[in-house]
Amino acid sequence: MSRPKTADLALMRKLNTTTVMDCLRRHAPLSRAELSVKTGLNRSTISSIVDDLIDQGYVHETMLQDSKIGRPGILLQFNPQGGCAVGVEIGVDFLLVLLTNFTAGILWQRRVPHTVNDVSDPLRGQIAVLERAETMISEALEFGKTLDLRPLGIGVGVPGLVDANQGKLVFAPNLKWQDTPIRLMWTRRFNLPVFVENEANCAALGEFYYGVAHDVNDFIHISTGIGLGGGIMLNGHLFKGARGYAGEIGHTTIYEDGEVCGCGRRGCWETYAGPRALLHRVRQVLQHMDTASAAQSPLLGMVNGEIEQITPQHVVDAARHGDEVALNALKEVGRHLAIGITNLANIFNPEMVVLGGALSLCGPWLIPIIREYTNKNLLPPLRGSLRIEASVQGLDACALGAATLVLDDIVREPLYSI
Ligand SMILES: [Zn+2]
């Protein structure tokens, strides 16, 4: 048998380092002995890799009580001081930039509406939004400097189709942007690795690393914003599809002759199950009620009679007071969400479906409806095992997930990054 060549050894070292980091990410704190058992790597390999990771600052030792052996021991976990990552969400009508430490703890964040985006002149609007984002990223990195944290990279979540290999936003219908080479621009500007991903994929990754789907290898995250986007995690990896555009679940058809969707087609799922559908239904019911009945609903009082100002938070507040208009709208949207989720679960057989974005607020009303429907309508072997959860990361989910792209790259490509 021939001896492994240097390149083979380097590759093996890289794969083993990824295995160790992934194991720590999922199960830390762990002792060296536990790492050896869980990864199947021998003790001397573990020691050597851990020494390297400690030297690089990504992992540190802590003296904690090991519950399994009942006495204090040296345990290993990711070092929050291992560096900082910038997460950016370019929303349809806002910008959010945050700075996290190496364990995705948020250190700094700023959210601004971007009224500067001018859809009648998309190029000018795009330049203004990106310049604004650059200023905010610089502020975030400056803050990291004051904490003596090295910058590891910038992750960007965008509302559209992305070529993640090139770090390019290909098409964002609601922003009216296309072919925006974000990585190229910001790598030059900041001299850091830049990762660009669809907002729904970012949010799914954030849940996988630090949210309700931690350590769940097969799950679907539904981002409810202007539309419905899907981040599909299969076997611990984001499923991207042939050209990276998988997950456009909001545009699956549930009524062939249904209402017109923003994409121009009819009967798309998001037209019936997204936040816009919830608000549309509430407004429609209030408009068609007689004045005395409408006045019974607390919703009108919350917005001084201006029904266009009603938000999902208002609907939640009204539902808490037992308001029939809010409760009926939630029931209707919940039923339509459940129909689409049942379809997705029949296709992918996920362990969990996470409801994220604006509708995660409505979880206490929507989730029981979805659970009941899926339990009745999934194919019998799939029933009972599907978990439906609301995201706990709220409106930070996409930007936090974008920062996680940086951390994810270090876990998966350690030799490239360290
Ligand atoms: Zn559509």
Boltz pocket constraint, residues with backbone or C-beta under 6 A from the ligand:
constraints:
  - pocket:
      binder: B
      contacts: [[A, 250], [A, 251], [A, 261], [A, 262], [A, 263], [A, 264], [A, 265], [A, 268]]
      max_distance: 6.0
